[in-house]
Amino acid sequence: ASIAEVRLIDIDRSPVHNKISTSEGDKTHKADVARNSSGKTGAGQKVCVISDGITSLAARQNTGDLPGAIYVLPGQMGSGDESTAMLEIVYDLAPGATLALIDAAGYML
């Protein structure tokens, strides 16, 4: 703190994962403004995430971070939670869209 270039020292703030919240991207990309001004929510569109897995699907549905219905191909739940996070972002930006998942494990190059 005695160095002139140091302007602030703050406590360590660890990242919080899988919290009940809205993605920062909603405001950053002004998706909230677009939805409010156009009335469009993504309804009638299907967004499919291709990623590693959706291990905490039920937990995120229980918190309201994901909708109750997400289409997952049989045997495609995968492992991990990258898909969960990606679907949460899509759901925040386009809450009316139908969401789907395909496990990318069998498709990686």
C-alpha positions in Angstrom: 0.0 0.0 0.0 3.0 2.3 0.4 3.6 2.2 -3.4 2.3 5.4 -5.1 0.7 3.4 -8.0 -1.4 1.4 -5.6 -4.8 3.0 -5.3 -6.9 0.4 -3.6 -6.4 -2.9 -1.8 -9.6 -4.9 -1.3 -10.4 -8.3 0.1 -10.3 -11.4 -2.1 -13.7 -12.0 -3.6 -14.0 -15.6 -4.8 -16.3 -16.1 -7.8 -19.8 -17.4 -7.1 -21.0 -20.2 -9.4 -24.5 -21.4 -10.0 -26.1 -18.6 -8.1 -29.7 -17.5 -8.6 -29.2 -14.5 -10.9 -29.5 -13.0 -14.3 -26.5 -13.1 -16.6 -24.5 -9.9 -16.9 -24.7 -10.4 -20.6 -28.4 -9.5 -20.5 -27.5 -5.8 -19.7 -24.2 -5.8 -21.5 -25.7 -6.8 -24.8 -28.9 -4.8 -24.0 -31.0 -7.9 -24.5 -33.3 -6.6 -21.7 -33.8 -3.3 -23.6 -34.5 -5.2 -26.9 -37.0 -7.5 -25.2 -38.8 -4.7 -23.5 -39.0 -2.5 -26.6 -39.8 -5.2 -29.1 -41.8 -7.6 -27.0 -39.7 -10.5 -28.4 -38.6 -13.1 -26.0 -37.3 -15.8 -28.3 -40.7 -17.5 -28.3 -41.0 -19.8 -31.3 -37.2 -20.3 -31.5 -35.2 -23.4 -30.5 -31.7 -22.9 -29.2 -29.5 -26.0 -28.9 -26.3 -25.9 -26.8 -23.6 -28.4 -27.8 -21.2 -28.8 -24.9 -20.0 -31.1 -22.1 -23.0 -31.8 -20.0 -25.8 -30.7 -17.7 -25.2 -32.4 -14.4 -27.0 -29.9 -12.3 -30.1 -29.5 -14.5 -32.6 -30.3 -11.7 -30.9 -27.9 -9.3 -30.9 -25.0 -11.7 -34.6 -25.7 -12.6 -35.4 -25.7 -8.9 -33.8 -22.2 -8.5 -35.6 -20.9 -11.6 -32.3 -20.3 -13.4 -33.5 -22.8 -16.1 -37.1 -23.6 -17.3 -38.8 -26.8 -16.4 -38.6 -28.1 -20.0 -35.3 -28.6 -21.7 -35.0 -31.1 -24.6 -32.1 -33.5 -24.1 -31.5 -36.2 -26.6 -31.6 -39.7 -25.0 -28.2 -40.6 -23.5 -26.9 -37.0 -24.1 -26.9 -35.6 -20.5 -23.1 -35.7 -20.7 -21.0 -35.0 -17.6 -19.9 -31.6 -16.2 -21.8 -28.4 -16.1 -20.6 -26.2 -19.0 -23.9 -26.7 -20.8 -25.8 -25.7 -17.7 -24.0 -22.4 -17.6 -24.5 -21.8 -21.3 -28.2 -22.7 -21.1 -28.6 -20.3 -18.2 -27.2 -17.4 -20.3 -29.4 -18.3 -23.3 -32.4 -18.5 -20.9 -31.6 -15.1 -19.4 -31.3 -13.4 -22.9 -34.2 -15.3 -24.6 -36.5 -16.6 -21.9 -39.2 -17.6 -24.3 -37.0 -19.8 -26.5 -37.2 -23.6 -26.3 -33.8 -24.9 -25.0 -32.0 -28.2 -26.0 -28.7 -29.9 -25.3 -26.5 -32.3 -27.2 -23.5 -33.7 -25.5 -20.4 -32.8 -27.5 -18.2 -35.6 -26.2 -18.9 -37.8 -29.2 -18.4 -35.0 -31.7 -15.1 -33.4 -30.5 -12.4 -33.4 -33.1 
